[in-house]
Amino acid sequence: MLDGVDPLPTAPQPPHPALLKFRWEPALALLAAGAISLALPESLRIGPPWLLLGLVLLLLVPTTVTHKTGRHSWNHFFGILCNAVVTAALCGSLARLVAALPARKEPPVTLLASAFLLWCSNILIFALWYWRLDGGGPILRHRRLPYGSRAFFFPQLQIESGERKAMGADHWTPGFVDYLFVAFNTSTAFSPTDTLVLARWAKLLTMAQALISLSVLVLLVARGINVL
């Protein structure tokens, strides 16, 4: 470096070709969240039966293309847009479920089944948010190996440095299944159990997920008692 002259900024390194492979796990989660709307009754659904799944399929096209071509910023944008669409549909269906309970517009079995489907959708959608937002996204997490996570403190990081290689955790970074596990625990135990939540945005999301899960479970219990 010359005196008084800053070095030229280096261009960002392109992602490794292995990172450009199709991400089938979050794609399946998005498709499942969209397909759940097909099983909901018309009174709880937002729009026609095909709307949510059609939007998910439509948005998956540019999401996949930008991912395969290494355009991280655009891929991140379309991924967030996909998550926002399924989240809006979940919130709308939950609001209609709460309104339908005292009105008794649907049979008890239909309401119970719908509440369970929305509970499952809640897990999938928040797992997608954690996976998409943690550490700036999956590409940036892999660039920060080992580990890469900035919002969660997974058990793998708690292993002693001398034992990480023997346990296969020396170059470990969280994948979608790890975030799905966090989301499942948050909806069932109302806490991430073995994983600590570090970032404030992640704490707010886990609070929102636990609140939605608790609301659905309260509705299930209330309806079950009402049926007895």
C-alpha positions as YAML, in Angstrom:
chain: A
units: angstrom
residues:
- id: 1
  name: MET
  ca: [0.00, 0.00, 0.00]
- id: 2
  name: LEU
  ca: [1.34, 3.44, -0.94]
- id: 3
  name: ASP
  ca: [1.59, 6.10, 1.75]
- id: 4
  name: GLY
  ca: [-1.72, 7.91, 2.11]
- id: 5
  name: VAL
  ca: [-3.43, 5.75, -0.52]
- id: 6
  name: ASP
  ca: [-5.93, 3.10, 0.43]
- id: 7
  name: PRO
  ca: [-5.77, -0.21, -1.40]
- id: 8
  name: LEU
  ca: [-8.35, -0.86, -4.06]
- id: 9
  name: PRO
  ca: [-11.34, -2.82, -2.75]
- id: 10
  name: THR
  ca: [-11.27, -6.46, -3.69]
- id: 11
  name: ALA
  ca: [-14.18, -7.87, -5.64]
- id: 12
  name: PRO
  ca: [-16.38, -10.29, -3.71]
- id: 13
  name: GLN
  ca: [-15.52, -13.91, -4.32]
- id: 14
  name: PRO
  ca: [-18.15, -15.87, -6.24]
- id: 15
  name: PRO
  ca: [-19.84, -18.63, -4.27]
- id: 16
  name: HIS
  ca: [-18.46, -22.14, -4.53]
- id: 17
  name: PRO
  ca: [-20.21, -24.18, -7.27]
- id: 18
  name: ALA
  ca: [-21.48, -26.60, -4.60]
- id: 19
  name: LEU
  ca: [-23.45, -23.74, -3.03]
- id: 20
  name: LEU
  ca: [-25.28, -23.11, -6.30]
- id: 21
  name: LYS
  ca: [-27.02, -26.49, -6.27]
- id: 22
  name: PHE
  ca: [-30.78, -26.53, -5.99]
- id: 23
  name: ARG
  ca: [-31.92, -26.02, -2.39]
- id: 24
  name: TRP
  ca: [-34.59, -28.68, -2.28]
- id: 25
  name: GLU
  ca: [-35.27, -28.55, 1.48]
- id: 26
  name: PRO
  ca: [-36.47, -24.90, 1.71]
- id: 27
  name: ALA
  ca: [-38.17, -25.28, -1.69]
- id: 28
  name: LEU
  ca: [-40.17, -28.25, -0.38]
- id: 29
  name: ALA
  ca: [-41.03, -26.29, 2.77]
- id: 30
  name: LEU
  ca: [-42.34, -23.40, 0.65]
- id: 31
  name: LEU
  ca: [-44.37, -25.76, -1.55]
- id: 32
  name: ALA
  ca: [-45.79, -27.50, 1.52]
- id: 33
  name: ALA
  ca: [-46.79, -24.16, 3.06]
- id: 34
  name: GLY
  ca: [-48.49, -23.23, -0.20]
- id: 35
  name: ALA
  ca: [-50.19, -26.62, -0.57]
- id: 36
  name: ILE
  ca: [-51.68, -26.42, 2.94]
- id: 37
  name: SER
  ca: [-54.05, -23.74, 1.68]
- id: 38
  name: LEU
  ca: [-55.57, -26.33, -0.69]
- id: 39
  name: ALA
  ca: [-56.69, -28.40, 2.31]
- id: 40
  name: LEU
  ca: [-58.28, -25.47, 4.15]
- id: 41
  name: PRO
  ca: [-62.02, -24.81, 3.88]
- id: 42
  name: GLU
  ca: [-63.09, -21.83, 1.81]
- id: 43
  name: SER
  ca: [-64.01, -19.81, 4.91]
- id: 44
  name: LEU
  ca: [-60.42, -19.96, 6.18]
- id: 45
  name: ARG
  ca: [-58.63, -19.60, 2.87]
- id: 46
  name: ILE
  ca: [-57.33, -16.33, 1.41]
- id: 47
  name: GLY
  ca: [-58.46, -16.19, -2.21]
- id: 48
  name: PRO
  ca: [-59.12, -19.17, -4.51]
- id: 49
  name: PRO
  ca: [-57.58, -22.58, -3.67]
- id: 50
  name: TRP
  ca: [-54.78, -22.31, -6.23]
- id: 51
  name: LEU
  ca: [-53.72, -18.73, -5.39]
- id: 52
  name: LEU
  ca: [-51.09, -19.29, -2.69]
- id: 53
  name: LEU
  ca: [-49.49, -22.35, -4.27]
- id: 54
  name: GLY
  ca: [-49.51, -20.59, -7.65]
- id: 55
  name: LEU
  ca: [-47.75, -17.54, -6.21]
- id: 56
  name: VAL
  ca: [-45.16, -19.76, -4.52]
- id: 57
  name: LEU
  ca: [-44.47, -21.63, -7.77]
- id: 58
  name: LEU
  ca: [-44.26, -18.34, -9.67]
- id: 59
  name: LEU
  ca: [-41.80, -16.80, -7.20]
- id: 60
  name: LEU
  ca: [-39.70, -19.95, -7.01]
- id: 61
  name: VAL
  ca: [-38.72, -19.49, -10.66]
- id: 62
  name: PRO
  ca: [-36.76, -16.21, -10.23]
- id: 63
  name: THR
  ca: [-35.55, -17.37, -6.82]
- id: 64
  name: THR
  ca: [-34.02, -20.49, -8.36]
- id: 65
  name: VAL
  ca: [-32.63, -18.68, -11.41]
- id: 66
  name: THR
  ca: [-30.91, -15.97, -9.34]
- id: 67
  name: HIS
  ca: [-29.51, -18.64, -7.04]
- id: 68
  name: LYS
  ca: [-28.12, -20.77, -9.88]
- id: 69
  name: THR
  ca: [-26.55, -17.70, -11.53]
- id: 70
  name: GLY
  ca: [-24.92, -16.53, -8.30]
- id: 71
  name: ARG
  ca: [-26.90, -13.29, -7.96]
- id: 72
  name: HIS
  ca: [-27.06, -13.36, -4.19]
- id: 73
  name: SER
  ca: [-28.77, -10.00, -3.63]
- id: 74
  name: TRP
  ca: [-31.63, -10.76, -6.00]
- id: 75
  name: ASN
  ca: [-31.94, -14.29, -4.68]
- id: 76
  name: HIS
  ca: [-32.16, -12.91, -1.14]
- id: 77
  name: PHE
  ca: [-34.86, -10.46, -2.24]
- id: 78
  name: PHE
  ca: [-37.02, -13.10, -3.95]
- id: 79
  name: GLY
  ca: [-36.53, -15.46, -1.01]
- id: 80
  name: ILE
  ca: [-37.80, -12.83, 1.42]
- id: 81
  name: LEU
  ca: [-40.71, -12.10, -0.94]
- id: 82
  name: CYS
  ca: [-41.66, -15.80, -0.98]
- id: 83
  name: ASN
  ca: [-41.55, -15.91, 2.82]
- id: 84
  name: ALA
  ca: [-43.63, -12.74, 3.08]
- id: 85
  name: VAL
  ca: [-46.35, -14.17, 0.81]
- id: 86
  name: VAL
  ca: [-46.80, -17.40, 2.78]
- id: 87
  name: THR
  ca: [-46.59, -15.48, 6.07]
- id: 88
  name: ALA
  ca: [-49.36, -13.10, 4.98]
- id: 89
  name: ALA
  ca: [-51.53, -16.07, 3.99]
- id: 90
  name: LEU
  ca: [-50.89, -17.74, 7.36]
- id: 91
  name: CYS
  ca: [-51.84, -14.59, 9.30]
- id: 92
  name: GLY
  ca: [-55.00, -14.16, 7.22]
- id: 93
  name: SER
  ca: [-56.08, -17.77, 7.73]
- id: 94
  name: LEU
  ca: [-55.38, -17.59, 11.46]
- id: 95
  name: ALA
  ca: [-57.50, -14.44, 11.76]
- id: 96
  name: ARG
  ca: [-60.35, -16.21, 9.96]
- id: 97
  name: LEU
  ca: [-59.92, -19.26, 12.19]
- id: 98
  name: VAL
  ca: [-60.28, -17.13, 15.32]
- id: 99
  name: ALA
  ca: [-63.39, -15.49, 13.85]
- id: 100
  name: ALA
  ca: [-64.89, -18.83, 12.77]
- id: 101
  name: LEU
  ca: [-64.64, -20.44, 16.20]
- id: 102
  name: PRO
  ca: [-67.48, -18.54, 17.95]
- id: 103
  name: ALA
  ca: [-69.50, -18.26, 14.72]
- id: 104
  name: ARG
  ca: [-69.57, -22.08, 14.35]
- id: 105
  name: LYS
  ca: [-69.51, -21.78, 10.55]
- id: 106
  name: GLU
  ca: [-67.49, -24.98, 10.11]
- id: 107
  name: PRO
  ca: [-67.92, -28.46, 11.64]
- id: 108
  name: PRO
  ca: [-65.72, -29.16, 14.70]
- id: 109
  name: VAL
  ca: [-63.64, -31.76, 12.85]
- id: 110
  name: THR
  ca: [-62.93, -29.32, 10.01]
- id: 111
  name: LEU
  ca: [-61.85, -26.59, 12.43]
- id: 112
  name: LEU
  ca: [-59.60, -28.95, 14.37]
- id: 113
  name: ALA
  ca: [-57.96, -30.25, 11.19]
- id: 114
  name: SER
  ca: [-57.50, -26.69, 9.88]
- id: 115
  name: ALA
  ca: [-55.93, -25.55, 13.15]
- id: 116
  name: PHE
  ca: [-53.46, -28.45, 12.97]
- id: 117
  name: LEU
  ca: [-52.55, -27.62, 9.37]
- id: 118
  name: LEU
  ca: [-51.97, -23.96, 10.27]
- id: 119
  name: TRP
  ca: [-49.83, -25.06, 13.21]
- id: 120
  name: CYS
  ca: [-47.67, -27.11, 10.82]
- id: 121
  name: SER
  ca: [-47.52, -24.17, 8.40]
- id: 122
  name: ASN
  ca: [-46.34, -21.97, 11.28]
- id: 123
  name: ILE
  ca: [-43.34, -24.26, 11.83]
- id: 124
  name: LEU
  ca: [-42.38, -24.36, 8.15]
- id: 125
  name: ILE
  ca: [-42.72, -20.61, 7.61]
- id: 126
  name: PHE
  ca: [-40.65, -19.55, 10.61]
- id: 127
  name: ALA
  ca: [-37.99, -22.14, 9.76]
- id: 128
  name: LEU
  ca: [-37.79, -20.47, 6.35]
- id: 129
  name: TRP
  ca: [-37.37, -17.04, 7.99]
- id: 130
  name: TYR
  ca: [-34.60, -18.25, 10.31]
- id: 131
  name: TRP
  ca: [-32.78, -19.96, 7.45]
- id: 132
  name: ARG
  ca: [-33.14, -16.97, 5.13]
- id: 133
  name: LEU
  ca: [-32.16, -14.18, 7.57]
- id: 134
  name: ASP
  ca: [-29.52, -15.71, 9.84]
- id: 135
  name: GLY
  ca: [-26.07, -14.35, 9.07]
- id: 136
  name: GLY
  ca: [-27.30, -12.60, 5.91]
- id: 137
  name: GLY
  ca: [-28.45, -15.81, 4.24]
- id: 138
  name: PRO
  ca: [-27.02, -19.26, 3.40]
- id: 139
  name: ILE
  ca: [-24.35, -18.02, 0.98]
- id: 140
  name: LEU
  ca: [-22.84, -15.58, 3.49]
- id: 141
  name: ARG
  ca: [-23.00, -18.20, 6.22]
- id: 142
  name: HIS
  ca: [-20.93, -20.58, 4.10]
- id: 143
  name: ARG
  ca: [-18.40, -17.83, 3.38]
- id: 144
  name: ARG
  ca: [-17.85, -17.48, 7.13]
- id: 145
  name: LEU
  ca: [-16.93, -21.12, 7.73]
- id: 146
  name: PRO
  ca: [-16.60, -22.50, 10.28]
- id: 147
  name: TYR
  ca: [-20.06, -21.98, 11.78]
- id: 148
  name: GLY
  ca: [-21.41, -18.87, 10.01]
- id: 149
  name: SER
  ca: [-24.49, -18.28, 12.18]
- id: 150
  name: ARG
  ca: [-24.88, -14.86, 13.79]
- id: 151
  name: ALA
  ca: [-28.37, -15.09, 15.31]
- id: 152
  name: PHE
  ca: [-28.29, -18.55, 16.91]
- id: 153
  name: PHE
  ca: [-25.82, -20.38, 19.12]
- id: 154
  name: PHE
  ca: [-26.12, -24.01, 18.04]
- id: 155
  name: PRO
  ca: [-24.75, -26.91, 20.15]
- id: 156
  name: GLN
  ca: [-22.02, -27.57, 17.58]
- id: 157
  name: LEU
  ca: [-20.28, -24.36, 18.62]
- id: 158
  name: GLN
  ca: [-20.23, -25.52, 22.23]
- id: 159
  name: ILE
  ca: [-18.02, -28.52, 21.43]
- id: 160
  name: GLU
  ca: [-14.42, -28.16, 22.58]
- id: 161
  name: SER
  ca: [-12.14, -27.07, 19.74]
- id: 162
  name: GLY
  ca: [-10.03, -30.21, 20.08]
- id: 163
  name: GLU
  ca: [-13.06, -32.46, 19.67]
- id: 164
  name: ARG
  ca: [-14.79, -30.65, 16.81]
- id: 165
  name: LYS
  ca: [-12.82, -32.36, 14.07]
- id: 166
  name: ALA
  ca: [-13.41, -35.80, 15.56]
- id: 167
  name: MET
  ca: [-17.15, -35.11, 15.72]
- id: 168
  name: GLY
  ca: [-17.27, -33.62, 12.20]
- id: 169
  name: ALA
  ca: [-18.11, -30.11, 13.43]
- id: 170
  name: ASP
  ca: [-14.89, -28.30, 12.52]
- id: 171
  name: HIS
  ca: [-16.37, -26.93, 9.26]
- id: 172
  name: TRP
  ca: [-20.01, -27.14, 10.33]
- id: 173
  name: THR
  ca: [-22.59, -24.52, 9.38]
- id: 174
  name: PRO
  ca: [-26.34, -24.70, 10.05]
- id: 175
  name: GLY
  ca: [-28.58, -25.98, 7.28]
- id: 176
  name: PHE
  ca: [-32.33, -25.78, 6.78]
- id: 177
  name: VAL
  ca: [-33.04, -28.86, 8.92]
- id: 178
  name: ASP
  ca: [-31.28, -27.20, 11.86]
- id: 179
  name: TYR
  ca: [-33.58, -24.19, 11.59]
- id: 180
  name: LEU
  ca: [-36.58, -26.48, 11.13]
- id: 181
  name: PHE
  ca: [-35.61, -28.18, 14.39]
- id: 182
  name: VAL
  ca: [-35.46, -24.79, 16.14]
- id: 183
  name: ALA
  ca: [-38.86, -23.84, 14.72]
- id: 184
  name: PHE
  ca: [-40.40, -27.17, 15.73]
- id: 185
  name: ASN
  ca: [-39.15, -26.83, 19.30]
- id: 186
  name: THR
  ca: [-40.38, -23.24, 19.48]
- id: 187
  name: SER
  ca: [-43.89, -24.35, 18.47]
- id: 188
  name: THR
  ca: [-44.00, -27.38, 20.78]
- id: 189
  name: ALA
  ca: [-41.92, -26.43, 23.83]
- id: 190
  name: PHE
  ca: [-42.26, -22.63, 23.31]
- id: 191
  name: SER
  ca: [-38.46, -22.33, 23.41]
- id: 192
  name: PRO
  ca: [-35.57, -23.27, 21.08]
- id: 193
  name: THR
  ca: [-34.40, -25.83, 23.75]
- id: 194
  name: ASP
  ca: [-30.74, -26.62, 22.97]
- id: 195
  name: THR
  ca: [-30.12, -23.56, 20.75]
- id: 196
  name: LEU
  ca: [-29.62, -20.08, 22.17]
- id: 197
  name: VAL
  ca: [-31.20, -17.10, 20.39]
- id: 198
  name: LEU
  ca: [-28.71, -14.23, 20.18]
- id: 199
  name: ALA
  ca: [-30.01, -11.59, 17.74]
- id: 200
  name: ARG
  ca: [-32.90, -9.33, 18.67]
- id: 201
  name: TRP
  ca: [-34.74, -9.90, 15.40]
- id: 202
  name: ALA
  ca: [-34.52, -13.66, 15.99]
- id: 203
  name: LYS
  ca: [-35.89, -13.23, 19.52]
- id: 204
  name: LEU
  ca: [-38.83, -11.26, 18.15]
- id: 205
  name: LEU
  ca: [-39.50, -13.93, 15.53]
- id: 206
  name: THR
  ca: [-39.37, -16.78, 18.05]
- id: 207
  name: MET
  ca: [-41.74, -14.81, 20.30]
- id: 208
  name: ALA
  ca: [-44.15, -14.33, 17.39]
- id: 209
  name: GLN
  ca: [-43.94, -18.01, 16.44]
- id: 210
  name: ALA
  ca: [-44.55, -19.17, 20.00]
- id: 211
  name: LEU
  ca: [-47.51, -16.78, 20.30]
- id: 212
  name: ILE
  ca: [-49.08, -18.11, 17.09]
- id: 213
  name: SER
  ca: [-48.52, -21.70, 18.20]
- id: 214
  name: LEU
  ca: [-49.99, -21.02, 21.63]
- id: 215
  name: SER
  ca: [-53.03, -19.32, 20.08]
- id: 216
  name: VAL
  ca: [-53.68, -22.30, 17.79]
- id: 217
  name: LEU
  ca: [-53.32, -24.77, 20.67]
- id: 218
  name: VAL
  ca: [-55.68, -22.74, 22.85]
- id: 219
  name: LEU
  ca: [-58.21, -22.78, 20.01]
- id: 220
  name: LEU
  ca: [-57.82, -26.56, 19.69]
- id: 221
  name: VAL
  ca: [-58.36, -27.10, 23.41]
- id: 222
  name: ALA
  ca: [-61.26, -24.64, 23.56]
- id: 223
  name: ARG
  ca: [-62.98, -26.30, 20.61]
- id: 224
  name: GLY
  ca: [-62.31, -29.77, 22.01]
- id: 225
  name: ILE
  ca: [-63.86, -28.85, 25.37]
- id: 226
  name: ASN
  ca: [-66.79, -27.26, 23.57]
- id: 227
  name: VAL
  ca: [-67.44, -30.47, 21.64]
- id: 228
  name: LEU
  ca: [-67.48, -32.64, 24.78]
...
